[in-house]
Amino acid sequence: MAAAGGEERQLLAQRLKAAVHYTVGCLCGEVEEEKDVQFSKQIIAAISDITFRHCEIFAKDLEMFARHAKRTTITTEDVKLLARRSNSLLKHITKMSEELASSNMEQKEKKKKKSSTAKAERTPGEQESAVTENEDSNMA
């Protein structure tokens, strides 16, 4: 059984490496068009390999940051800590994090409005039934 898990892990790693290689190839193609330069297959492979290895290091660091904070979930704060040495990357991640948090707050408020509107539209009998169902689910 452990061998099957190891094989599956290896296949997943190969798929990830292939995806990174493909993406690096696409990015190099864009740069070639913009800057009128050429990238050899060996250079694309080397950039892909370095990128994949660096991502592995990032993943381990993020896992350690969360573990150090006695958490099992990696948060945006962990990612910001990882990016602390690159000011431009840190600024970008902070901006994206704030935009995401703002968007999440807006969605929560919309859900609250929908929920309160739906409650207001219920007849008194439906409201009593909903309260009873909620109480029953809380007791379970």
Backbone as JSON Lines, residues from 0, in Angstrom:
{"i":0,"aa":"M","n":[0.83,-1.19,0.0],"ca":[0.0,0.0,0.0],"c":[0.88,1.26,0.0]}
{"i":1,"aa":"A","n":[1.95,1.25,0.78],"ca":[2.85,2.4,0.84],"c":[3.5,2.63,-0.53]}
{"i":2,"aa":"A","n":[3.79,1.55,-1.25],"ca":[4.4,1.68,-2.57],"c":[3.44,2.38,-3.54]}
{"i":3,"aa":"A","n":[2.15,2.08,-3.42],"ca":[1.15,2.72,-4.28],"c":[1.09,4.22,-3.99]}
{"i":4,"aa":"G","n":[1.18,4.6,-2.73],"ca":[1.18,6.01,-2.36],"c":[2.41,6.72,-2.89]}
{"i":5,"aa":"G","n":[3.57,6.03,-2.84],"ca":[4.81,6.6,-3.36],"c":[4.75,6.78,-4.87]}
{"i":6,"aa":"E","n":[4.15,5.79,-5.56],"ca":[4.0,5.88,-7.01],"c":[3.08,7.03,-7.38]}
{"i":7,"aa":"E","n":[2.0,7.14,-6.65],"ca":[1.03,8.21,-6.91],"c":[1.68,9.58,-6.69]}
{"i":8,"aa":"R","n":[2.48,9.65,-5.65],"ca":[3.18,10.91,-5.35],"c":[4.17,11.26,-6.46]}
{"i":9,"aa":"Q","n":[4.85,10.24,-6.98],"ca":[5.81,10.45,-8.07],"c":[5.09,10.91,-9.33]}
{"i":10,"aa":"L","n":[3.95,10.31,-9.63],"ca":[3.18,10.71,-10.81],"c":[2.7,12.15,-10.67]}
{"i":11,"aa":"L","n":[2.27,12.5,-9.49],"ca":[1.81,13.87,-9.25],"c":[2.97,14.85,-9.43]}
{"i":12,"aa":"A","n":[4.13,14.5,-8.91],"ca":[5.31,15.36,-9.06],"c":[5.66,15.52,-10.54]}
{"i":13,"aa":"Q","n":[5.58,14.45,-11.3],"ca":[5.88,14.52,-12.73],"c":[4.89,15.42,-13.45]}
{"i":14,"aa":"R","n":[3.61,15.32,-13.08],"ca":[2.59,16.17,-13.7],"c":[2.84,17.64,-13.36]}
{"i":15,"aa":"L","n":[3.2,17.9,-12.11],"ca":[3.5,19.28,-11.7],"c":[4.72,19.82,-12.46]}
{"i":16,"aa":"K","n":[5.76,18.98,-12.58],"ca":[6.95,19.4,-13.31],"c":[6.6,19.71,-14.77]}
{"i":17,"aa":"A","n":[5.76,18.87,-15.36],"ca":[5.34,19.09,-16.74],"c":[4.56,20.4,-16.87]}
{"i":18,"aa":"A","n":[3.7,20.68,-15.9],"ca":[2.92,21.92,-15.92],"c":[3.83,23.14,-15.78]}
{"i":19,"aa":"V","n":[4.82,23.04,-14.91],"ca":[5.78,24.15,-14.74],"c":[6.58,24.34,-16.03]}
{"i":20,"aa":"H","n":[7.02,23.24,-16.63],"ca":[7.79,23.32,-17.87],"c":[6.95,23.98,-18.97]}
{"i":21,"aa":"Y","n":[5.7,23.58,-19.07],"ca":[4.8,24.15,-20.09],"c":[4.63,25.65,-19.86]}
{"i":22,"aa":"T","n":[4.4,26.04,-18.61],"ca":[4.19,27.46,-18.29],"c":[5.44,28.28,-18.56]}
{"i":23,"aa":"V","n":[6.59,27.75,-18.17],"ca":[7.86,28.46,-18.44],"c":[8.06,28.59,-19.95]}
{"i":24,"aa":"G","n":[7.74,27.55,-20.69],"ca":[7.85,27.61,-22.15],"c":[6.95,28.69,-22.74]}
{"i":25,"aa":"C","n":[5.72,28.8,-22.23],"ca":[4.8,29.84,-22.7],"c":[5.32,31.23,-22.36]}
{"i":26,"aa":"L","n":[5.82,31.4,-21.15],"ca":[6.36,32.71,-20.74],"c":[7.58,33.08,-21.57]}
{"i":27,"aa":"C","n":[8.45,32.1,-21.82],"ca":[9.63,32.37,-22.65],"c":[9.2,32.73,-24.07]}
{"i":28,"aa":"G","n":[8.16,32.1,-24.57],"ca":[7.63,32.42,-25.91],"c":[7.14,33.87,-25.98]}
{"i":29,"aa":"E","n":[6.48,34.31,-24.92],"ca":[6.01,35.7,-24.87],"c":[7.19,36.67,-24.85]}
{"i":30,"aa":"V","n":[8.2,36.35,-24.06],"ca":[9.38,37.21,-23.98],"c":[10.09,37.23,-25.33]}
{"i":31,"aa":"E","n":[10.16,36.08,-25.99],"ca":[10.81,36.02,-27.31],"c":[10.14,36.98,-28.28]}
{"i":32,"aa":"E","n":[8.81,37.0,-28.27],"ca":[8.08,37.89,-29.18],"c":[8.29,39.36,-28.83]}
{"i":33,"aa":"E","n":[8.24,39.66,-27.53],"ca":[8.36,41.05,-27.08],"c":[9.77,41.6,-27.27]}
{"i":34,"aa":"K","n":[10.78,40.81,-26.93],"ca":[12.15,41.3,-26.89],"c":[12.99,40.87,-28.08]}
{"i":35,"aa":"D","n":[12.42,40.09,-28.98],"ca":[13.14,39.6,-30.15],"c":[14.41,38.86,-29.74]}
{"i":36,"aa":"V","n":[14.25,37.88,-28.83],"ca":[15.34,37.01,-28.39],"c":[14.89,35.57,-28.56]}
{"i":37,"aa":"Q","n":[15.82,34.65,-28.42],"ca":[15.51,33.23,-28.53],"c":[15.96,32.49,-27.27]}
{"i":38,"aa":"F","n":[15.16,31.54,-26.81],"ca":[15.51,30.67,-25.69],"c":[15.67,29.26,-26.23]}
{"i":39,"aa":"S","n":[16.79,28.63,-25.89],"ca":[16.99,27.24,-26.33],"c":[16.16,26.31,-25.45]}
{"i":40,"aa":"K","n":[15.94,25.11,-25.92],"ca":[15.18,24.12,-25.13],"c":[15.9,23.81,-23.82]}
{"i":41,"aa":"Q","n":[17.23,23.82,-23.85],"ca":[17.99,23.55,-22.64],"c":[17.79,24.65,-21.6]}
{"i":42,"aa":"I","n":[17.74,25.9,-22.04],"ca":[17.53,27.03,-21.11],"c":[16.14,26.94,-20.51]}
{"i":43,"aa":"I","n":[15.14,26.65,-21.34],"ca":[13.76,26.52,-20.84],"c":[13.69,25.39,-19.82]}
{"i":44,"aa":"A","n":[14.37,24.28,-20.11],"ca":[14.38,23.15,-19.16],"c":[15.08,23.54,-17.86]}
{"i":45,"aa":"A","n":[16.18,24.28,-17.96],"ca":[16.9,24.7,-16.75],"c":[16.06,25.66,-15.91]}
{"i":46,"aa":"I","n":[15.41,26.62,-16.55],"ca":[14.55,27.56,-15.83],"c":[13.4,26.8,-15.16]}
{"i":47,"aa":"S","n":[12.84,25.84,-15.87],"ca":[11.75,25.03,-15.33],"c":[12.19,24.25,-14.1]}
{"i":48,"aa":"D","n":[13.37,23.64,-14.19],"ca":[13.89,22.84,-13.08],"c":[14.16,23.72,-11.85]}
{"i":49,"aa":"I","n":[14.79,24.86,-12.08],"ca":[15.09,25.78,-10.97],"c":[13.78,26.28,-10.34]}
{"i":50,"aa":"T","n":[12.81,26.62,-11.17],"ca":[11.52,27.11,-10.68],"c":[10.83,26.04,-9.83]}
{"i":51,"aa":"F","n":[10.83,24.8,-10.31],"ca":[10.18,23.72,-9.57],"c":[10.87,23.5,-8.22]}
{"i":52,"aa":"R","n":[12.19,23.47,-8.23],"ca":[12.93,23.28,-6.97],"c":[12.66,24.41,-5.99]}
{"i":53,"aa":"H","n":[12.61,25.63,-6.51],"ca":[12.35,26.78,-5.64],"c":[10.94,26.69,-5.05]}
{"i":54,"aa":"C","n":[9.99,26.25,-5.84],"ca":[8.61,26.08,-5.35],"c":[8.55,25.01,-4.25]}
{"i":55,"aa":"E","n":[9.34,23.96,-4.4],"ca":[9.4,22.94,-3.34],"c":[9.91,23.55,-2.04]}
{"i":56,"aa":"I","n":[10.93,24.39,-2.14],"ca":[11.48,25.06,-0.96],"c":[10.42,25.98,-0.35]}
{"i":57,"aa":"F","n":[9.71,26.73,-1.21],"ca":[8.65,27.6,-0.72],"c":[7.59,26.8,0.03]}
{"i":58,"aa":"A","n":[7.2,25.67,-0.54],"ca":[6.16,24.84,0.09],"c":[6.6,24.36,1.47]}
{"i":59,"aa":"K","n":[7.84,23.91,1.56],"ca":[8.35,23.46,2.87],"c":[8.42,24.61,3.87]}
{"i":60,"aa":"D","n":[8.86,25.77,3.41],"ca":[8.93,26.94,4.31],"c":[7.53,27.33,4.8]}
{"i":61,"aa":"L","n":[6.58,27.37,3.89],"ca":[5.21,27.72,4.28],"c":[4.65,26.73,5.29]}
{"i":62,"aa":"E","n":[4.92,25.46,5.07],"ca":[4.47,24.42,6.01],"c":[5.12,24.64,7.38]}
{"i":63,"aa":"M","n":[6.38,24.97,7.39],"ca":[7.08,25.2,8.67],"c":[6.55,26.45,9.38]}
{"i":64,"aa":"F","n":[6.26,27.51,8.62],"ca":[5.71,28.73,9.24],"c":[4.38,28.41,9.94]}
{"i":65,"aa":"A","n":[3.51,27.68,9.26],"ca":[2.22,27.33,9.84],"c":[2.41,26.41,11.05]}
{"i":66,"aa":"R","n":[3.29,25.44,10.92],"ca":[3.54,24.51,12.03],"c":[4.11,25.26,13.24]}
{"i":67,"aa":"H","n":[5.0,26.22,13.0],"ca":[5.58,27.0,14.09],"c":[4.49,27.78,14.83]}
{"i":68,"aa":"A","n":[3.48,28.22,14.1],"ca":[2.37,28.96,14.7],"c":[1.3,28.01,15.26]}
{"i":69,"aa":"K","n":[1.64,26.71,15.26],"ca":[0.73,25.67,15.77],"c":[-0.59,25.64,15.0]}
{"i":70,"aa":"R","n":[-0.47,25.77,13.66],"ca":[-1.62,25.7,12.78],"c":[-1.39,24.59,11.76]}
{"i":71,"aa":"T","n":[-2.47,24.12,11.19],"ca":[-2.35,23.13,10.11],"c":[-2.68,23.77,8.76]}
{"i":72,"aa":"T","n":[-3.11,25.01,8.78],"ca":[-3.49,25.72,7.56],"c":[-2.51,26.85,7.29]}
{"i":73,"aa":"I","n":[-2.08,26.94,6.05],"ca":[-1.2,28.03,5.64],"c":[-2.07,29.24,5.36]}
{"i":74,"aa":"T","n":[-1.69,30.39,5.91],"ca":[-2.48,31.61,5.75],"c":[-1.74,32.62,4.87]}
{"i":75,"aa":"T","n":[-2.44,33.71,4.56],"ca":[-1.8,34.77,3.77],"c":[-0.64,35.38,4.55]}
{"i":76,"aa":"E","n":[-0.73,35.37,5.86],"ca":[0.37,35.91,6.66],"c":[1.64,35.08,6.47]}
{"i":77,"aa":"D","n":[1.49,33.76,6.31],"ca":[2.64,32.9,6.04],"c":[3.26,33.25,4.68]}
{"i":78,"aa":"V","n":[2.4,33.49,3.7],"ca":[2.89,33.83,2.36],"c":[3.6,35.18,2.39]}
{"i":79,"aa":"K","n":[3.05,36.13,3.15],"ca":[3.72,37.44,3.28],"c":[5.09,37.28,3.95]}
{"i":80,"aa":"L","n":[5.15,36.42,4.94],"ca":[6.43,36.18,5.61],"c":[7.45,35.59,4.64]}
{"i":81,"aa":"L","n":[6.98,34.69,3.79],"ca":[7.85,34.08,2.78],"c":[8.37,35.12,1.79]}
{"i":82,"aa":"A","n":[7.52,36.09,1.45],"ca":[7.87,37.08,0.43],"c":[8.57,38.31,1.01]}
{"i":83,"aa":"R","n":[8.89,38.3,2.28],"ca":[9.41,39.49,2.96],"c":[10.69,40.05,2.36]}
{"i":84,"aa":"R","n":[11.47,39.24,1.67],"ca":[12.76,39.71,1.13],"c":[12.62,40.43,-0.22]}
{"i":85,"aa":"S","n":[11.45,40.31,-0.81],"ca":[11.21,40.98,-2.09],"c":[10.11,42.02,-1.87]}
{"i":86,"aa":"N","n":[10.53,43.29,-1.78],"ca":[9.57,44.35,-1.48],"c":[8.42,44.41,-2.49]}
{"i":87,"aa":"S","n":[8.75,44.29,-3.78],"ca":[7.7,44.38,-4.8],"c":[6.72,43.2,-4.69]}
{"i":88,"aa":"L","n":[7.24,42.01,-4.44],"ca":[6.38,40.85,-4.29],"c":[5.53,40.97,-3.03]}
{"i":89,"aa":"L","n":[6.13,41.43,-1.95],"ca":[5.39,41.61,-0.7],"c":[4.26,42.62,-0.88]}
{"i":90,"aa":"K","n":[4.54,43.73,-1.55],"ca":[3.51,44.74,-1.81],"c":[2.38,44.15,-2.64]}
{"i":91,"aa":"H","n":[2.75,43.4,-3.67],"ca":[1.73,42.78,-4.54],"c":[0.87,41.79,-3.76]}
{"i":92,"aa":"I","n":[1.48,40.95,-2.97],"ca":[0.74,39.96,-2.19],"c":[-0.16,40.65,-1.16]}
{"i":93,"aa":"T","n":[0.35,41.69,-0.53],"ca":[-0.45,42.44,0.45],"c":[-1.65,43.07,-0.22]}
{"i":94,"aa":"K","n":[-1.44,43.68,-1.38],"ca":[-2.54,44.3,-2.12],"c":[-3.59,43.25,-2.5]}
{"i":95,"aa":"M","n":[-3.13,42.12,-3.04],"ca":[-4.07,41.06,-3.44],"c":[-4.82,40.51,-2.23]}
{"i":96,"aa":"S","n":[-4.14,40.37,-1.12],"ca":[-4.75,39.87,0.11],"c":[-5.85,40.82,0.59]}
{"i":97,"aa":"E","n":[-5.56,42.11,0.55],"ca":[-6.56,43.11,0.97],"c":[-7.76,43.11,0.04]}
{"i":98,"aa":"E","n":[-7.52,42.99,-1.27],"ca":[-8.61,42.94,-2.24],"c":[-9.48,41.71,-2.01]}
{"i":99,"aa":"L","n":[-8.84,40.59,-1.74],"ca":[-9.56,39.34,-1.49],"c":[-10.39,39.44,-0.21]}
{"i":100,"aa":"A","n":[-9.81,40.01,0.83],"ca":[-10.54,40.18,2.09],"c":[-11.74,41.1,1.9]}
{"i":101,"aa":"S","n":[-11.55,42.16,1.15],"ca":[-12.64,43.1,0.87],"c":[-13.76,42.41,0.08]}
{"i":102,"aa":"S","n":[-13.38,41.64,-0.91],"ca":[-14.35,40.9,-1.73],"c":[-15.12,39.9,-0.87]}
{"i":103,"aa":"N","n":[-14.41,39.2,0.03],"ca":[-15.07,38.24,0.91],"c":[-16.07,38.93,1.82]}
{"i":104,"aa":"M","n":[-15.71,40.11,2.33],"ca":[-16.63,40.85,3.21],"c":[-17.89,41.25,2.44]}
{"i":105,"aa":"E","n":[-17.71,41.7,1.19],"ca":[-18.86,42.09,0.37],"c":[-19.78,40.89,0.14]}
{"i":106,"aa":"Q","n":[-19.21,39.72,-0.14],"ca":[-20.01,38.52,-0.36],"c":[-20.77,38.13,0.89]}
{"i":107,"aa":"K","n":[-20.12,38.23,2.05],"ca":[-20.78,37.9,3.31],"c":[-21.96,38.84,3.56]}
{"i":108,"aa":"E","n":[-21.76,40.13,3.27],"ca":[-22.83,41.09,3.48],"c":[-23.99,40.83,2.52]}
{"i":109,"aa":"K","n":[-23.7,40.45,1.29],"ca":[-24.76,40.11,0.34],"c":[-25.56,38.91,0.82]}
{"i":110,"aa":"K","n":[-24.85,37.9,1.36],"ca":[-25.53,36.72,1.88],"c":[-26.43,37.1,3.05]}
{"i":111,"aa":"K","n":[-25.93,37.99,3.93],"ca":[-26.74,38.43,5.06],"c":[-28.0,39.13,4.59]}
{"i":112,"aa":"K","n":[-27.85,40.01,3.58],"ca":[-29.01,40.73,3.06],"c":[-30.02,39.77,2.45]}
{"i":113,"aa":"K","n":[-29.52,38.78,1.67],"ca":[-30.42,37.79,1.08],"c":[-31.13,37.01,2.16]}
{"i":114,"aa":"S","n":[-30.38,36.62,3.17],"ca":[-30.93,35.85,4.27],"c":[-32.0,36.64,5.02]}
{"i":115,"aa":"S","n":[-31.72,37.91,5.32],"ca":[-32.68,38.72,6.06],"c":[-33.89,39.04,5.2]}
{"i":116,"aa":"T","n":[-33.69,39.21,3.89],"ca":[-34.81,39.46,2.98],"c":[-35.69,38.22,2.9]}
{"i":117,"aa":"A","n":[-35.08,37.05,2.82],"ca":[-35.84,35.81,2.75],"c":[-36.63,35.59,4.04]}
{"i":118,"aa":"K","n":[-36.03,35.93,5.18],"ca":[-36.73,35.78,6.46],"c":[-37.91,36.73,6.54]}
{"i":119,"aa":"A","n":[-37.74,37.94,6.05],"ca":[-38.81,38.95,6.11],"c":[-39.98,38.57,5.22]}
{"i":120,"aa":"E","n":[-39.69,37.83,4.13],"ca":[-40.75,37.45,3.19],"c":[-41.53,36.22,3.65]}
{"i":121,"aa":"R","n":[-41.07,35.51,4.63],"ca":[-41.77,34.32,5.11],"c":[-43.05,34.69,5.84]}
{"i":122,"aa":"T","n":[-44.02,33.79,5.76],"ca":[-45.24,33.97,6.54],"c":[-44.94,33.58,7.98]}
{"i":123,"aa":"P","n":[-45.76,34.01,8.94],"ca":[-45.5,33.66,10.34],"c":[-45.37,32.15,10.55]}
{"i":124,"aa":"G","n":[-46.15,31.34,9.86],"ca":[-46.06,29.88,9.99],"c":[-44.74,29.34,9.48]}
{"i":125,"aa":"E","n":[-44.25,29.89,8.36],"ca":[-42.96,29.47,7.81],"c":[-41.83,29.87,8.73]}
{"i":126,"aa":"Q","n":[-41.93,31.07,9.33],"ca":[-40.89,31.52,10.25],"c":[-40.81,30.61,11.46]}
{"i":127,"aa":"E","n":[-41.98,30.21,12.0],"ca":[-41.99,29.32,13.16],"c":[-41.4,27.97,12.81]}
{"i":128,"aa":"S","n":[-41.71,27.48,11.6],"ca":[-41.18,26.19,11.14],"c":[-39.66,26.28,11.0]}
{"i":129,"aa":"A","n":[-39.16,27.39,10.43],"ca":[-37.72,27.57,10.25],"c":[-37.01,27.64,11.6]}
{"i":130,"aa":"V","n":[-37.6,28.32,12.57],"ca":[-37.0,28.42,13.9],"c":[-36.95,27.04,14.54]}
{"i":131,"aa":"T","n":[-38.02,26.26,14.41],"ca":[-38.06,24.91,14.98],"c":[-36.99,24.03,14.33]}
{"i":132,"aa":"E","n":[-36.85,24.11,12.99],"ca":[-35.83,23.32,12.3],"c":[-34.43,23.7,12.77]}
{"i":133,"aa":"N","n":[-34.2,24.99,12.93],"ca":[-32.89,25.48,13.38],"c":[-32.61,24.98,14.79]}
{"i":134,"aa":"E","n":[-33.6,25.02,15.65],"ca":[-33.4,24.54,17.02],"c":[-33.11,23.04,17.02]}
{"i":135,"aa":"D","n":[-33.84,22.3,16.17],"ca":[-33.63,20.85,16.08],"c":[-32.22,20.54,15.59]}
{"i":136,"aa":"S","n":[-31.73,21.3,14.59],"ca":[-30.38,21.04,14.09],"c":[-29.32,21.42,15.11]}
{"i":137,"aa":"N","n":[-29.6,22.42,15.93],"ca":[-28.65,22.81,16.98],"c":[-28.56,21.76,18.07]}
{"i":138,"aa":"M","n":[-29.66,21.05,18.32],"ca":[-29.68,20.02,19.38],"c":[-28.99,18.74,18.93]}
{"i":139,"aa":"A","n":[-28.95,18.52,17.61],"ca":[-28.37,17.27,17.1],"c":[-26.9,17.19,17.28]}
